[in-house]
Amino acid sequence: MGLKVHGDGLLVKRLQRTGETTSREALNAVRHGADNIAKLAVRMAPVDEGNLEKAIRVEDESERDASNRKVIRVGVDESMPIPGRPGKSVGDYATRIHEGSYKLGKKSREKQSSDPSVAVGRKYLQRAAEKLEPQIKKAVADALRQHIR
């Protein structure tokens, strides 16, 4: 989001400050939402040794995309090595676990029974994002509305 205003009057300075503040606060709302998606995805991810859960990350990239938007990603660090398994990384199975069809193992079933408010299993990243999308959109809208009164 950007706002360019030309001139040197008080109104111009206020508009520029408002544009900068709303952009910063909206971006902070998105960052907070991304952190919440990652936390929920960890709760929803199947578990065996815990490597997949540890590999779920938020990447707040310094560059911008082709539309000049800030890039914040929630995903799995597929390059994360698996302890005790030389040459193996989380990426060797992360996509299969997210997309595949399988029965939950013992630790995943125990995790599910300890937190029945979330479903442990496939599409853990997608489901976390979909579940939190409405409240993230509201937080961003609230951040923007706060300065447009």
CYANA upper distance limits for C-alpha pairs under 8 A (distance plus 0.5 A):
  1 MET  CA     23 SER  CA      6.53
  1 MET  CA     69 ARG  CA      7.62
  2 GLY  CA     19 GLY  CA      7.29
  2 GLY  CA     20 GLU  CA      8.18
  2 GLY  CA     23 SER  CA      7.76
  3 LEU  CA     16 GLN  CA      7.30
  3 LEU  CA     19 GLY  CA      6.13
  3 LEU  CA     20 GLU  CA      8.22
  4 LYS  CA     16 GLN  CA      7.60
  5 VAL  CA     12 VAL  CA      6.73
  5 VAL  CA     15 LEU  CA      7.85
  5 VAL  CA     16 GLN  CA      7.02
  6 HIS  CA     12 VAL  CA      7.42
  7 GLY  CA     12 VAL  CA      6.73
  8 ASP  CA     12 VAL  CA      6.66
  8 ASP  CA     13 LYS  CA      7.40
  9 GLY  CA     13 LYS  CA      6.94
 10 LEU  CA     14 ARG  CA      6.70
 11 LEU  CA     15 LEU  CA      6.62
 12 VAL  CA     16 GLN  CA      6.68
 13 LYS  CA     17 ARG  CA      6.64
 14 ARG  CA     18 THR  CA      6.53
 15 LEU  CA     19 GLY  CA      6.59
 16 GLN  CA     20 GLU  CA      6.74
 17 ARG  CA     21 THR  CA      6.54
 18 THR  CA     22 THR  CA      6.49
 18 THR  CA    147 HIS  CA      7.09
 19 GLY  CA     23 SER  CA      6.62
 20 GLU  CA     24 ARG  CA      6.66
 21 THR  CA     25 GLU  CA      6.59
 22 THR  CA     26 ALA  CA      6.41
 22 THR  CA    143 ALA  CA      7.01
 22 THR  CA    144 LEU  CA      5.87
 22 THR  CA    147 HIS  CA      7.15
 23 SER  CA     27 LEU  CA      6.57
 23 SER  CA    144 LEU  CA      8.22
 24 ARG  CA     28 ASN  CA      6.68
 25 GLU  CA     29 ALA  CA      6.76
 25 GLU  CA    140 VAL  CA      8.28
 25 GLU  CA    143 ALA  CA      6.29
 25 GLU  CA    144 LEU  CA      8.01
 26 ALA  CA     30 VAL  CA      6.89
 26 ALA  CA    139 ALA  CA      8.22
 26 ALA  CA    140 VAL  CA      5.37
 26 ALA  CA    141 ALA  CA      8.09
 26 ALA  CA    143 ALA  CA      5.94
 26 ALA  CA    144 LEU  CA      6.86
 27 LEU  CA     31 ARG  CA      6.67
 27 LEU  CA    140 VAL  CA      8.16
 28 ASN  CA     32 HIS  CA      6.61
 29 ALA  CA     33 GLY  CA      6.61
 29 ALA  CA    136 ILE  CA      7.45
 29 ALA  CA    139 ALA  CA      6.39
 29 ALA  CA    140 VAL  CA      6.04
 29 ALA  CA    143 ALA  CA      7.88
 30 VAL  CA     34 ALA  CA      6.61
 30 VAL  CA    136 ILE  CA      7.06
 30 VAL  CA    139 ALA  CA      8.48
 30 VAL  CA    140 VAL  CA      7.27
 31 ARG  CA     35 ASP  CA      6.82
 31 ARG  CA     60 ASP  CA      8.28
 31 ARG  CA     72 ILE  CA      7.68
 32 HIS  CA     36 ASN  CA      6.84
 33 GLY  CA     37 ILE  CA      6.69
 33 GLY  CA    132 LEU  CA      7.95
 33 GLY  CA    136 ILE  CA      5.97
 34 ALA  CA     38 ALA  CA      6.77
 34 ALA  CA     58 VAL  CA      7.04
 34 ALA  CA     72 ILE  CA      7.96
 34 ALA  CA     73 ARG  CA      7.90
 34 ALA  CA     74 VAL  CA      6.81
 35 ASP  CA     39 LYS  CA      6.79
 35 ASP  CA     58 VAL  CA      6.99
 36 ASN  CA     40 LEU  CA      6.64
 36 ASN  CA    132 LEU  CA      8.30
 37 ILE  CA     41 ALA  CA      6.47
 37 ILE  CA     74 VAL  CA      7.80
 37 ILE  CA    125 LEU  CA      8.07
 37 ILE  CA    128 ALA  CA      5.96
 37 ILE  CA    129 ALA  CA      6.11
 37 ILE  CA    132 LEU  CA      7.20
 38 ALA  CA     42 VAL  CA      6.72
 38 ALA  CA     56 ILE  CA      6.83
 38 ALA  CA     57 ARG  CA      6.87
 38 ALA  CA     58 VAL  CA      7.20
 38 ALA  CA     74 VAL  CA      6.78
 38 ALA  CA     75 GLY  CA      8.15
 38 ALA  CA    125 LEU  CA      8.12
 38 ALA  CA    128 ALA  CA      8.18
 39 LYS  CA     43 ARG  CA      7.04
 40 LEU  CA     44 MET  CA      6.74
 40 LEU  CA    128 ALA  CA      6.18
 41 ALA  CA     45 ALA  CA      6.37
 41 ALA  CA     56 ILE  CA      8.06
 41 ALA  CA    124 TYR  CA      5.76
 41 ALA  CA    125 LEU  CA      5.64
 41 ALA  CA    127 ARG  CA      8.25
 41 ALA  CA    128 ALA  CA      5.86
 42 VAL  CA     53 GLU  CA      5.62
 42 VAL  CA     54 LYS  CA      8.42
 42 VAL  CA     56 ILE  CA      7.29
 42 VAL  CA    124 TYR  CA      8.31
 43 ARG  CA    118 VAL  CA      7.74
 43 ARG  CA    120 VAL  CA      7.61
 44 MET  CA    118 VAL  CA      6.72
 44 MET  CA    119 ALA  CA      6.37
 44 MET  CA    120 VAL  CA      4.74
 44 MET  CA    121 GLY  CA      6.66
 44 MET  CA    124 TYR  CA      5.68
 44 MET  CA    125 LEU  CA      8.45
 44 MET  CA    128 ALA  CA      8.14
 45 ALA  CA     52 LEU  CA      7.86
 45 ALA  CA     53 GLU  CA      6.94
 45 ALA  CA    120 VAL  CA      6.10
 45 ALA  CA    121 GLY  CA      6.19
 45 ALA  CA    122 ARG  CA      7.76
 45 ALA  CA    124 TYR  CA      5.86
 45 ALA  CA    125 LEU  CA      8.40
 46 PRO  CA     52 LEU  CA      8.34
 46 PRO  CA     53 GLU  CA      8.48
 46 PRO  CA     97 ILE  CA      8.27
 46 PRO  CA    104 LEU  CA      7.58
 46 PRO  CA    108 SER  CA      5.66
 46 PRO  CA    120 VAL  CA      6.22
 46 PRO  CA    121 GLY  CA      5.71
 46 PRO  CA    122 ARG  CA      8.04
 47 VAL  CA     51 ASN  CA      8.35
 47 VAL  CA     52 LEU  CA      7.61
 47 VAL  CA     53 GLU  CA      7.66
 47 VAL  CA    105 GLY  CA      8.33
 47 VAL  CA    107 LYS  CA      6.46
 47 VAL  CA    108 SER  CA      5.55
 47 VAL  CA    111 LYS  CA      8.26
 48 ASP  CA    105 GLY  CA      7.76
 48 ASP  CA    107 LYS  CA      6.39
 48 ASP  CA    108 SER  CA      7.38
 50 GLY  CA     54 LYS  CA      6.84
 51 ASN  CA     55 ALA  CA      6.69
 51 ASN  CA     82 ILE  CA      7.23
 51 ASN  CA     90 VAL  CA      7.27
 52 LEU  CA     56 ILE  CA      7.17
 52 LEU  CA     76 VAL  CA      7.95
 52 LEU  CA     90 VAL  CA      6.83
 52 LEU  CA     94 ALA  CA      7.38
 55 ALA  CA     76 VAL  CA      5.72
 55 ALA  CA     77 ASP  CA      5.54
 55 ALA  CA     78 GLU  CA      7.70
 55 ALA  CA     80 MET  CA      7.02
 55 ALA  CA     90 VAL  CA      7.76
 56 ILE  CA     74 VAL  CA      7.80
 56 ILE  CA     75 GLY  CA      6.06
 56 ILE  CA     76 VAL  CA      4.91
 56 ILE  CA     77 ASP  CA      6.79
 57 ARG  CA     74 VAL  CA      6.23
 57 ARG  CA     75 GLY  CA      6.05
 57 ARG  CA     76 VAL  CA      6.42
 57 ARG  CA     77 ASP  CA      7.06
 58 VAL  CA     72 ILE  CA      7.53
 58 VAL  CA     73 ARG  CA      6.12
 58 VAL  CA     74 VAL  CA      5.01
 58 VAL  CA     75 GLY  CA      7.10
 59 GLU  CA     72 ILE  CA      6.12
 59 GLU  CA     73 ARG  CA      5.53
 59 GLU  CA     74 VAL  CA      6.82
 59 GLU  CA     75 GLY  CA      8.47
 60 ASP  CA     71 VAL  CA      6.90
 60 ASP  CA     72 ILE  CA      5.04
 60 ASP  CA     73 ARG  CA      7.03
 61 GLU  CA     70 LYS  CA      7.80
 61 GLU  CA     71 VAL  CA      6.09
 61 GLU  CA     72 ILE  CA      6.57
 61 GLU  CA     73 ARG  CA      8.49
 62 SER  CA     70 LYS  CA      7.88
 62 SER  CA     71 VAL  CA      8.02
 63 GLU  CA     70 LYS  CA      7.19
 63 GLU  CA     71 VAL  CA      7.41
 64 ARG  CA     68 ASN  CA      5.58
 64 ARG  CA     69 ARG  CA      5.62
 64 ARG  CA     70 LYS  CA      5.16
 64 ARG  CA     71 VAL  CA      6.28
 65 ASP  CA     69 ARG  CA      5.90
 65 ASP  CA     70 LYS  CA      7.08
 65 ASP  CA     71 VAL  CA      6.99
 74 VAL  CA    125 LEU  CA      8.42
 75 GLY  CA    125 LEU  CA      7.61
 76 VAL  CA     91 GLY  CA      8.39
 76 VAL  CA     94 ALA  CA      7.83
 77 ASP  CA     90 VAL  CA      7.80
 77 ASP  CA     91 GLY  CA      7.85
 78 GLU  CA     89 SER  CA      6.96
 78 GLU  CA     90 VAL  CA      5.52
 78 GLU  CA     91 GLY  CA      4.28
 78 GLU  CA     92 ASP  CA      8.00
 78 GLU  CA     94 ALA  CA      7.50
 79 SER  CA     89 SER  CA      6.08
 79 SER  CA     90 VAL  CA      6.88
 79 SER  CA     91 GLY  CA      6.51
 80 MET  CA     89 SER  CA      5.88
 80 MET  CA     90 VAL  CA      6.16
 80 MET  CA     91 GLY  CA      7.97
 81 PRO  CA     85 ARG  CA      8.32
 81 PRO  CA     86 PRO  CA      8.23
 81 PRO  CA     87 GLY  CA      7.90
 81 PRO  CA     88 LYS  CA      6.46
 81 PRO  CA     89 SER  CA      4.68
 81 PRO  CA     90 VAL  CA      6.79
 82 ILE  CA     86 PRO  CA      7.84
 82 ILE  CA     88 LYS  CA      6.30
 82 ILE  CA     89 SER  CA      5.65
 82 ILE  CA     90 VAL  CA      6.81
 88 LYS  CA     92 ASP  CA      7.23
 90 VAL  CA     94 ALA  CA      6.31
 91 GLY  CA     95 THR  CA      7.47
 93 TYR  CA     97 ILE  CA      6.64
 94 ALA  CA     98 HIS  CA      6.68
 95 THR  CA     99 GLU  CA      6.38
 95 THR  CA    100 GLY  CA      8.23
 96 ARG  CA    100 GLY  CA      5.52
 97 ILE  CA    101 SER  CA      8.31
 97 ILE  CA    121 GLY  CA      8.44
 97 ILE  CA    122 ARG  CA      6.62
 98 HIS  CA    121 GLY  CA      8.15
 98 HIS  CA    122 ARG  CA      5.15
 98 HIS  CA    123 LYS  CA      5.30
 98 HIS  CA    124 TYR  CA      6.98
 98 HIS  CA    125 LEU  CA      8.09
 99 GLU  CA    122 ARG  CA      6.53
 99 GLU  CA    123 LYS  CA      6.61
100 GLY  CA    122 ARG  CA      7.20
101 SER  CA    122 ARG  CA      7.79
104 LEU  CA    108 SER  CA      6.10
104 LEU  CA    109 ARG  CA      6.54
104 LEU  CA    121 GLY  CA      7.54
105 GLY  CA    109 ARG  CA      6.66
106 LYS  CA    110 GLU  CA      6.72
107 LYS  CA    111 LYS  CA      6.57
108 SER  CA    112 GLN  CA      6.58
108 SER  CA    120 VAL  CA      7.29
108 SER  CA    121 GLY  CA      8.39
109 ARG  CA    113 SER  CA      6.69
109 ARG  CA    120 VAL  CA      8.33
110 GLU  CA    114 SER  CA      6.69
111 LYS  CA    115 ASP  CA      6.93
111 LYS  CA    120 VAL  CA      7.94
112 GLN  CA    116 PRO  CA      6.22
112 GLN  CA    118 VAL  CA      7.78
112 GLN  CA    119 ALA  CA      7.02
112 GLN  CA    120 VAL  CA      6.13
120 VAL  CA    124 TYR  CA      7.69
123 LYS  CA    127 ARG  CA      6.34
124 TYR  CA    128 ALA  CA      6.56
125 LEU  CA    129 ALA  CA      6.77
126 GLN  CA    130 GLU  CA      6.63
127 ARG  CA    131 LYS  CA      6.50
128 ALA  CA    132 LEU  CA      6.78
129 ALA  CA    133 GLU  CA      6.27
130 GLU  CA    134 PRO  CA      8.38
132 LEU  CA    136 ILE  CA      6.73
133 GLU  CA    137 LYS  CA      6.60
134 PRO  CA    138 LYS  CA      6.72
135 GLN  CA    139 ALA  CA      6.62
136 ILE  CA    140 VAL  CA      6.74
137 LYS  CA    141 ALA  CA      6.63
138 LYS  CA    142 ASP  CA      6.46
139 ALA  CA    143 ALA  CA      6.64
140 VAL  CA    144 LEU  CA      6.80
141 ALA  CA    145 ARG  CA      6.49
142 ASP  CA    146 GLN  CA      6.52
143 ALA  CA    147 HIS  CA      7.96
144 LEU  CA    148 ILE  CA      7.32
145 ARG  CA    149 ARG  CA      7.40
